Amino acid sequence: MKTYDNLQRLIAWWRESPEPATITTLVKAGLLTSGDASNTIQYGMRHGVIQRIDLQCGRPSERTVYRWTGQPSPPAPIERKRGPIAGAKAAAAQTGPSFDALLSAWGIATVPPRLPTTHSPRQHSLDG
């Protein structure tokens, strides 16, 4: 969510000043930190919202500029809740792994059937 919110902030900034900007420019404008700017720009490039422009002149930090393509931002990502997954993992850790569903899918009984016998097993002592 943080990267998505940062992308919204960058788009709003580019609406006000549409010229291409370097990461340094974004940091100096007080929009983002350097790391957040890099992550947000990569996210925007993956979604076609930000375009990278490589220049041949200038210092190395000024050779790559980015601009907003004018495309709308992607839909907001769905927030995932962590509670039920963590609870399921904790329950599995207490009981151990279970193959019951797999056995029933294969048609294998989880409890062995009682088979009829003609006699009971007996033990004989050889000691006399």
VOKOLLUM-866953 format. One record per residue (C-alpha): x, y, z; residue in one letter. Coordinates in steps of 0.001 Angstrom, whole numbers, plus 500000, padded with zeros to 6 digits. Example, Ala and Ser with C-alpha at 12.3 -4.5 7.8 and 13.67 -1.06 7.14 Angstrom:
<nodes>
512300495500507800A/513670498940507140S/
</nodes>
This chain:
<nodes>
500000500000500000M/502866502369500745K/504240502155497199T/500769502655495739Y/500221505745497913D/503634507099496893N/502704506604493226L/499545508642493771Q/501682511399495315R/504082511359492343L/501239511539489822I/499772514537491654A/503205516204491633W/503674515530487905W/500251517037487178R/501517520302488699E/504967520192487064S/504904517906484005P/508632518057483125E/510743514887483488P/512538514468486810A/515435512502488234T/515222510586491489I/517389513310493024T/514824515922491962T/512032513959493626L/514029513618496835V/514980517322496863K/511326518265496336A/510600516450499598G/508242513947498013L/510011510708498892L/513191509232500243T/515679507847497753S/514700504221498396G/510979504934498286D/511425506905495062A/513248503984493425S/510608501460494518N/507732503712493463T/509242504432490052I/509815500711489418Q/506212500017490429Y/504977502774488109G/507101501493485220M/505714497946485657R/502190499356485353H/502964501682482437G/502360504854484437V/505978506093484448I/508402506146481530Q/512190506089481776R/514183508398479505I/517936507872479123D/519944510984478207L/523440511023476698Q/524750514142478427C/525161515354481981G/526411513802485173R/525668510117485809P/522969510988488357S/521248513196485754E/521373510818482768R/518182508976483656T/514979510966484010V/511433509785484491Y/508119511205483394R/504459510450483906W/502926508863480797T/499483510346481472G/498043506895482086Q/495845506475485149P/497311504625488058S/496478500947488513P/493632500026490864P/494513499978494530A/495874496626495675P/493703494554497976I/494900494522501551E/495324491020502860R/494537490196506443K/497134488140508214R/495055486712511065G/493415483591509598P/496547482403507826I/498651482735510959A/495944480922512955G/495849478052510474A/499630477699510576K/499589477635514363A/496893474924514373A/498844472860511849A/501988473203513934A/500181471831516996Q/498580468844515275T/501259468132512687G/500717467587508970P/497598465734507889S/497207463688504736F/493549462791505303D/492280464830502347A/494878463302500044L/494111459774501221L/490370460249500727S/490970461680497234A/492897458545496350W/490244456327497890G/492478455062500687I/490819454544504052A/492180456713506855T/491190454097509448V/492079450527508505P/489045448251508253P/488544445386510733R/488884442191508771L/487146439019509919P/489444436261511135T/488856432573511805T/491128432408514804H/492869434760517163S/496608434971517107P/498160433006519939R/501546433125521426Q/503271429935522453H/506055429836524943S/508951427582524167L/509938427405527835D/507922424478528651G/
</nodes>
